[in-house]
Amino acid sequence: MRSRIAAALAIVLFLVLAGTGVSSALWSTNVTATGTVVAATLGTNCVTSQPHLANGSFEIDQTTGSVTQANPSAMKPWLTTDVANAIEVWRASAGVVVPTGNQFVELNANSDSTLYQSVATTPGETIRWSLLHRGRSGTDVMRVTLGGTVVNGVFTGGVSQGEFSASNAGWVRHEGVYTVPAGQTTTLFRMTSVSTATKDNTIGNFLEDVSFGTGPCIKAESTVTPASGVANSGDQLTYTTSLTNNGGNASGSSVYSTVLPAGVEYVANTAMVGTALAGSMATYDSATRTLSIRLGTGATASVGGSIAPDQTIVVNFKATVQPSAAGTTISYAAAASYTDSFAPGWPKTATAASVTKDVALGADVAVSVLDTPNLIAASATANATWSFTVSNLGPAKATGLSVAVALPDYLTDAGTVVRRSTVNGATTAATVAGGTACSPADGAIRTCTIGELVSGESRVITVTRSITQQQKTVGASASFVATATATTSDPVATNNKATNTTTVKENTPPSVPTAPRLVSATLTQTNLAWTASTDNVGVAGYTIYRDGTEVGTSSTTSFSDTGLTSGTPYAYTIEAFDAAGNRSAKSTAFAASSAFDPAAVYRIVYPNATNLCLDQYVTNSITYVATDTCSTTQPLQNWRLVATTGANYKFAQAADTAKWWNLRSDSNDSGIQFGVNGDNNNAARATFSPVAVLHGAILKYTLVSTKSGLCADVNGQGVNPNTIIQQYPCNSSVAQFFTFTRVS
Amino acid sequence: MSAGAHAAVSPQKKRGLVSKVLGLIGTISIAVTVALVATGGTYALWNTKATVNASSVTSGSTAITINALPSFPIPQLDATSLLPGRSVVSAPLDVKNTGTTPVSVTLGAVTFTSPANALSSSLTVYVRQSATCEATAFGTTPQSFTTPIVLAAGATTTVCVEARLSASAPTTVQGQAATFSVQLDAVQKR
């Protein structure tokens, strides 16, 4: 009853829904199917040959003739159901392209038949089959069947993989995948003729490059030669790798790709495939140190080709052991990438076991020029000395070391002395003088036998010769060549030799620079200029001396001397030089002052008298600038130089900067006295320029009126206090020389 | 089970008929047009204004099975390992309308019941109507049926379920397994 009520309610509900619209009132239901699938795993055991179809290219027992009929015993392990028990073999001379090897077969030999062989298989494994098919006189059709059994040429069971056709226009590849059923440990691979274009069952169905296996599986093995012994830096090693396809199907995109180990460098263009240079098939990327070689049938300069089952390809290349490898073991692991044509997106890699090579510690003997004499024509004759440094830059001790010095043919007599030092270091000729003479004492080659030189040490070799005036003609040269040899491995040959050459230079110096002068100055710098020198070849530059000491060189006619003290006079001289090193005489010395510091306070000393300084002096209610006994406690002797324009200053009373020196008249005549009154509305009368001068060898200043151009002058060269300062034509007299002493 | 009988019911406006109607429909299949005034579960009224168009509404039972099961586990699909661009296919599956009315069968959702992995992301499941089942050739995309399959009551058809691994499946899918469920939806055919 309950079920009836439930059913009734359901129907009523349905009816209600039906009343709301026709379309929504239909019953619905569903059903599901479930399934589990699994993705294949590409084989990884490539060390041993994997079971697969054999003689897929029909190459066994090749004979002559364009077309022959072979007994299956000559084409093992293939068997046939042909009525004459024959396998018809074709070769290139028959006029049909042979895709691989030298032979292919015609399935229709003497009848419609099946060509087959039994292959060991493992239940559950995924096997790829593949073959090339071509019609002979049109479109022929054949069938691939896998599995089943055969007794006396009669087949039972098996799974058809389909019927396949191909025209005679070219080879066509047919392929498929087959999973070995449970319990099936051998699988019959069967190719059966179905039809031929001519209807003649003795003509048709060319077959070639048949494979049936668990995919390509490449084994890589490497060797290095020389196989035994220890390598030295600089040696060339040959790395050889064999790549064997132990799988049942051809590989694709086969590329040998290996990163070279540290310590070796690839020798360009040495990659070989078999016995032929790889050429464009090989690429070496120096950035990643990766050598790539495209391999196999169909390989191009950009894409790898295929390696057939059971095929072995051998590649090799040369690499040079680097000095950095000294004392290390170089380990090399070759690798090749390839693809299974049934899963090109799942690339595989074959990696060979590492091969190693020990590298001996090496020395690196290096010769360099230490010093070269500067020979100038017609200069005083003296011994000239050429010197070399012989060093061991390598990690190992150099033994059997000697240096041969080759002399110019006009200096081979005993007047040329070659010696070597006996202690470490690129030291002086004096050390060499205490060293050992090289031998023989004369001759074109002098040999310095050093023997052992440990890592990091060096010796000096000197060649001493008195160069005659006749030999010192301009342009004459003398070259000495030192070459080191050692019995120890020395991989860096390029630094074993050095040449020390001197060319005699001309001896005409440039003219003396003229008109040296101060252009401008700052508190710490003087900017100097002079008139250019001339030279028979060319002036190379100028050397600037300050107070007798070189302060720099300039390739132009100006120089800025920096790092100076403010308010200080300096004496400069200038010297020109040419490319040969010839030097002019020094220019006339000239004085130049750095700028005065407005923040400083100076006492102005009159050195013509003993201990007199310029002071403020009042007489008859007039304030003058006059001499007075120097006193460190007299503030009226303290002056501050306030810059106006250029090198001009106002000389202000340090205690009252509103008062400064002032010519007491507008007149430019001699005898106008210096007052201390401010500018009296005439600034020109209040500005003076302290000009550095050389008084004999002593640097002093003259104080020049900007307005009149006359110099401050101690009246009558007076040596007593209270002598008033006046203006007077500048005459370099002692009455016009002053010095500045900075007091703060 | 026979197809549902059709009966025209005249509009009536009368209380107390529900029990009689229930008694009637409990024994036979019936199609009526009513308007149920659902103010409470205790009574309903036949809508006197409604008119039954006997040809527009049917009633009965619908049910379909695959190989006689409402949910059929396809055996042996994992006996063949999938390579990229290749398929595995079921043996022919019998889809039967075990209901009492014609149904229209369409392809429903495909879901993966195992945890999502790279393999399930690279798989596509197809269902097609065919008496024989062979894996679609490499390079050819399998097809699913798109026109609804009409099955009369009691009728049977055969379909193939094919799982195709994408040709661009990543190498990480190697050795992975995935379980899918594909649904066929059946709607009563008017």
Chai-1 contact restraints between the chains, C-beta under 6 A:
chainA,res_idxA,chainB,res_idxB,connection_type,confidence,min_distance_angstrom,max_distance_angstrom,comment,restraint_id
A,R4,B,G26,contact,1.0,0.0,6.0,A-B,restraint_1
A,A8,B,L22,contact,1.0,0.0,6.0,A-B,restraint_2
A,A8,B,I25,contact,1.0,0.0,6.0,A-B,restraint_3
A,A8,B,G26,contact,1.0,0.0,6.0,A-B,restraint_4
A,I11,B,I25,contact,1.0,0.0,6.0,A-B,restraint_5
A,L15,B,V32,contact,1.0,0.0,6.0,A-B,restraint_6
A,L15,B,V34,contact,1.0,0.0,6.0,A-B,restraint_7
A,V16,B,L36,contact,1.0,0.0,6.0,A-B,restraint_8
A,A18,B,V57,contact,1.0,0.0,6.0,A-B,restraint_9
A,G19,B,T33,contact,1.0,0.0,6.0,A-B,restraint_10
A,G19,B,A35,contact,1.0,0.0,6.0,A-B,restraint_11
A,G19,B,A50,contact,1.0,0.0,6.0,A-B,restraint_12
A,V22,B,S56,contact,1.0,0.0,6.0,A-B,restraint_13
A,A25,B,V57,contact,1.0,0.0,6.0,A-B,restraint_14
A,L26,B,V187,contact,1.0,0.0,6.0,A-B,restraint_15
A,L26,B,Q188,contact,1.0,0.0,6.0,A-B,restraint_16
A,W27,B,T62,contact,1.0,0.0,6.0,A-B,restraint_17
A,W27,B,Q188,contact,1.0,0.0,6.0,A-B,restraint_18
A,S28,B,V187,contact,1.0,0.0,6.0,A-B,restraint_19
A,T29,B,T62,contact,1.0,0.0,6.0,A-B,restraint_20
A,T29,B,A63,contact,1.0,0.0,6.0,A-B,restraint_21
A,T29,B,A186,contact,1.0,0.0,6.0,A-B,restraint_22
A,N30,B,G108,contact,1.0,0.0,6.0,A-B,restraint_23
A,N30,B,Q183,contact,1.0,0.0,6.0,A-B,restraint_24
A,N30,B,D185,contact,1.0,0.0,6.0,A-B,restraint_25
A,V31,B,I64,contact,1.0,0.0,6.0,A-B,restraint_26
A,V31,B,T65,contact,1.0,0.0,6.0,A-B,restraint_27
A,V31,B,I66,contact,1.0,0.0,6.0,A-B,restraint_28
A,V31,B,P70,contact,1.0,0.0,6.0,A-B,restraint_29
A,V31,B,L184,contact,1.0,0.0,6.0,A-B,restraint_30
A,T32,B,S71,contact,1.0,0.0,6.0,A-B,restraint_31
A,T32,B,S181,contact,1.0,0.0,6.0,A-B,restraint_32
A,T32,B,Q183,contact,1.0,0.0,6.0,A-B,restraint_33
A,A33,B,I66,contact,1.0,0.0,6.0,A-B,restraint_34
A,A33,B,F72,contact,1.0,0.0,6.0,A-B,restraint_35
A,A33,B,I74,contact,1.0,0.0,6.0,A-B,restraint_36
A,A33,B,V161,contact,1.0,0.0,6.0,A-B,restraint_37
A,A33,B,V182,contact,1.0,0.0,6.0,A-B,restraint_38
A,T34,B,P73,contact,1.0,0.0,6.0,A-B,restraint_39
A,T34,B,S181,contact,1.0,0.0,6.0,A-B,restraint_40
A,G35,B,I74,contact,1.0,0.0,6.0,A-B,restraint_41
A,G35,B,L77,contact,1.0,0.0,6.0,A-B,restraint_42
A,G35,B,F180,contact,1.0,0.0,6.0,A-B,restraint_43
A,T36,B,D78,contact,1.0,0.0,6.0,A-B,restraint_44
A,T36,B,A177,contact,1.0,0.0,6.0,A-B,restraint_45
A,T36,B,T179,contact,1.0,0.0,6.0,A-B,restraint_46
A,V37,B,L77,contact,1.0,0.0,6.0,A-B,restraint_47
A,V37,B,D78,contact,1.0,0.0,6.0,A-B,restraint_48
A,V37,B,L82,contact,1.0,0.0,6.0,A-B,restraint_49
A,V37,B,V88,contact,1.0,0.0,6.0,A-B,restraint_50
A,V37,B,A163,contact,1.0,0.0,6.0,A-B,restraint_51
A,V37,B,A178,contact,1.0,0.0,6.0,A-B,restraint_52
A,V38,B,D78,contact,1.0,0.0,6.0,A-B,restraint_53
A,V38,B,S81,contact,1.0,0.0,6.0,A-B,restraint_54
A,V38,B,A177,contact,1.0,0.0,6.0,A-B,restraint_55
A,A39,B,L82,contact,1.0,0.0,6.0,A-B,restraint_56
A,A39,B,L119,contact,1.0,0.0,6.0,A-B,restraint_57
A,A39,B,V173,contact,1.0,0.0,6.0,A-B,restraint_58
A,A39,B,Q174,contact,1.0,0.0,6.0,A-B,restraint_59
A,A39,B,Q176,contact,1.0,0.0,6.0,A-B,restraint_60
A,A40,B,S81,contact,1.0,0.0,6.0,A-B,restraint_61
A,A40,B,L82,contact,1.0,0.0,6.0,A-B,restraint_62
A,A40,B,L83,contact,1.0,0.0,6.0,A-B,restraint_63
A,T41,B,Q174,contact,1.0,0.0,6.0,A-B,restraint_64
A,T41,B,G175,contact,1.0,0.0,6.0,A-B,restraint_65
A,T126,B,S81,contact,1.0,0.0,6.0,A-B,restraint_66
A,V177,B,L83,contact,1.0,0.0,6.0,A-B,restraint_67
A,V177,B,R86,contact,1.0,0.0,6.0,A-B,restraint_68
A,T179,B,T80,contact,1.0,0.0,6.0,A-B,restraint_69
A,F342,B,L83,contact,1.0,0.0,6.0,A-B,restraint_70
A,A343,B,L83,contact,1.0,0.0,6.0,A-B,restraint_71
A,A343,B,P84,contact,1.0,0.0,6.0,A-B,restraint_72
A,G345,B,P84,contact,1.0,0.0,6.0,A-B,restraint_73
A,G345,B,S168,contact,1.0,0.0,6.0,A-B,restraint_74
A,W346,B,T171,contact,1.0,0.0,6.0,A-B,restraint_75
